Amino acid sequence: MSCPFEESPMTDTRSRRRLATIRAGVSALAFLLCGPVARAADTAYMLGPQDKVRLKVYEWRASKDEIFELEAFSDEFVVGPSGMLSLPLVGELPAQGLTTEALASSLADRLKRRLGLVERPDASAEVVQFRPFYVSGQVDKPGEYPYRPAMTVLQAVSLAGGLQRVSDPGIIRLAREAISSRGDLQILAGEINQLLVRRSRLEAEIAGQQDFKTPPELLGRANDAAISLLMQQERMIMKARLEGYRTQLGALDELKTYLQKEVDSLGAQLATEDTQLKLVQKELQSVASLVEKGLAVSPRQLSLERTVAQIQGDRLRVETAGMRARQEISKADISILELKNKRSNDLLVELRTTQAKLEETSRKANTTEQLLRESEYTAPQLLAERLKATMAPPSYSIVRKVNGEPVETAATETTPIEPGDIIKVQLARFDATAEGPAATPAPAPASAGATKLGAMERPSVSQN
């Protein structure tokens, strides 16, 4: 269906406004009945807000036989939101809905009346910057783009970077999670191996063994370099701890032996003191008998009595030293017992801690492995769904204002667009239950009684 519209020159402002209203109505009817394709037949571009136009105005002055340029009007102007051009002297000049030729004619008429010229000046207008159009939906870079004449939907989508790529953030996130989970799983596996070897070493130490065997869980990997290194490290730890324990135990045993020898020596000294005491006491009895008979002097008796007292004091000191030595032997026995108990308790606590850490790490490893499996399964599945979805042709629609009201209609890749249009792009929606992607149906062409865009049902956005 063709919807031609031819211009006719008008001289007064009221007629031109009426003409603009008629054109807008016809354009709306063409857009609703014929769709965007009908607009292609109308080659004349209608100005609108945000259009930038360049004006040139010249006057022929016969008296001087020269062409005079009105520089105040020879400049670039932007059509305002109200559809008017704000010009010096002339004021507000209607531009929305007019062609550049109609705008130039209107400007010439206005200048003739305003400046009181005999002849209409020659005026020209050209668009130097078209108002933008907009691309929304599932394109790589939605947003605002500059319009070029004879532009189609496919060209507009190309400016917006084309259709969305398969590099979905969700898929990228799953792939990164899978890589991270693999790294975490390797670290946890190393920790589990280390804890298994440590547990075997602790069990051997508690049992009083000099060495430990490879854990049953790692027997199949006994020749692995990492397992061999762990075994070597734990054997070095076991050897160092055992040597330290034996050194402490040996020092206590040597102290105990030394104290026992000291006790034996003090016992011998005590026996010697007893022998000397007996001899001196015997001599003292003899001297005392002689003193009673007057055969010996008293000082001799006193000297022997002092010797007896001295020997008895020495005997008490030796006996005290012996008791002190036996007490130190008891302390050494207690220290040996405490050392053994402490080692046993430390090994038991470390074994319980290692077992708890092993169970916790194993649970983490199982959880990480499950997450890894889900990521490795979900990411390829989503990628396949997106690839299948991109195989189906996308649907396009154009939202255009007609008489100030937004109207949406279906479009194709070759549909021409106009400045201010909103091109909506919708990819096919993947249906996992179907054999292939289910394309989202394009919106039905609008009729003369079409609903406004705000009340229209928008197509669902695919989440795949």
HELIX and SHEET records of a PDB file:
HELIX    1   1 THR A   13  CYS A   34  1                                  22    
HELIX    2   2 PRO A   36  ALA A   41  5                                   6    
HELIX    3   3 THR A  100  LEU A  115  1                                  16    
HELIX    4   4 VAL A  153  LEU A  159  1                                   7    
HELIX    5   5 PRO A  169  ILE A  206  1                                  38    
HELIX    6   6 PRO A  216  ARG A  221  5                                   6    
HELIX    7   7 ALA A  225  LYS A  293  1                                  69    
HELIX    8   8 SER A  298  MET A  391  1                                  94    
HELIX    9   9 LEU A  453  ALA A  455  5                                   3    
SHEET    1   A 3 GLU A  66  GLU A  69  0                                        
SHEET    2   A 3 LYS A  52  ARG A  61 -1                                        
SHEET    3   A 3 GLU A  76  VAL A  78 -1                                        
SHEET    1   B 3 GLU A  66  GLU A  69  0                                        
SHEET    2   B 3 LYS A  52  ARG A  61 -1                                        
SHEET    3   B 3 ASP A 122  GLN A 129 -1                                        
SHEET    1   C 2 MET A  84  LEU A  87  0                                        
SHEET    2   C 2 GLY A  91  PRO A  94 -1                                        
SHEET    1   D 5 GLY A 143  TYR A 145  0                                        
SHEET    2   D 5 PHE A 133  GLY A 137 -1                                        
SHEET    3   D 5 ILE A 422  GLN A 426  1                                        
SHEET    4   D 5 SER A 395  VAL A 402 -1                                        
SHEET    5   D 5 GLU A 405  ALA A 411 -1                                        
SHEET    1   E 2 ARG A 429  PHE A 430  0                                        
SHEET    2   E 2 PRO A 437  ALA A 438 -1                                        
END                                                                             
